[in-house]
Amino acid sequence: MSRDGRLGEYRGRRDFERTREPSGGRAGAGPAPRFVVQIHDARRMHFDFRLQVGDVLRSWSVPKGPSDDPHDKRLAVPTEDHPLEYEDFEGVIPRGQYGGGTVIVWDRGTYEPLSHDRRGRPVGFAESLEHGHATFRLYGAKLHGAYALTRFRGAARGDDEDAWLLVKKDEGRAAAHGTPDPRRARSVRTGRTLAQVAADGGAE
């Protein structure tokens, strides 16, 4: 499917004359695939976990946020693909718009695909997601190390309500800290909290 086709659902849900979210006009990408984790204080507080796959950001809503503790299995519910420019989005989505609420960029960086088949041969990242299990190493400001996304229900039954688990791989490193309080967390872009962004109306 083309990039415009992949972004059809994203664009169809938004009025870009009212929201400052990017419409997806730019398709450029760097040499290494990107990831971003945004905290979204909407109807329900959650984290949005996004991985660049080709020329879009594949996206999951993670209610409790990604954790660096291998014992934490975090529910991740797929959402619509987002444009690559969304990595930089931080601000207030107006009330009445889809996802209305405040967004900050909690973490971002690059990632390295790690998926292999049973013979140890590398598997393309998009293909590994289609198969329901993808592993990758994050190189972010806050998140580091290998993670896995595993689909655990839905697609096998033909159900659109599939869900995934996001889990940190146990690499025997330093003690884990879990996920911080989202209301106290600060943006890696601007150093602001959700409350500060909301008070500023999203202006930087």
C-alpha positions, 0 to 999 in steps of 0.5 A: 500500500502507498504512503498516502493509502497508509495515512488515509485513516489518520487524515480522515480522523483529523481537521487540519484547519483546527489541529496543529498535528502534521498532515503528512506532507513530507516523506523523507527519512533518515538512514536509521529507522526512528522511534518515538514515545509520546505521553498523551493526556486525552480522555485516558492518560496513555503512552503512544509508542511509534516505530518507523516502518518504511515511510510511516510510523506504526503506532500502538497505544500503551496504557501503562507506558513502555518499561525497562523492567523485563518483568513488566508485560505491557499491553499495546493496542494498535492504532492508525499509522502516523506520518514521520513528522509526528515524531516532533509533535508536541502540543495541545490537540483541541477539544472535539478533535480526535484524541483531544488533549495534551501531548509531549515527546517523552522519548525518541531516537533510533532503533535496530531491527533484530528479528530472525527466522528459525535458521538465524536469517534476518527477517524484514521488520514489516514482515516480522510484524505481519507474523506477529512477533518483532524484536528490536533494540532502542537507542533513545534518550531514556529507553535503551536495549532490546524489546519485543512486540508480540501479538497475542490475540485477535488476528488469528480469529479474524478479529480487528481488535488484536492486541500486543505485548511490549516487553523489555528483553532481560539482558542482565544489565543494571536495575530497572526503574519501570515507567515514571509518573506521566504527570511528572515526566518531562519532554526530551524536546523541550523539557516541559511537563504535560501541565506546562504544555497545556498552560502554554497552549502548546506554544514553544 
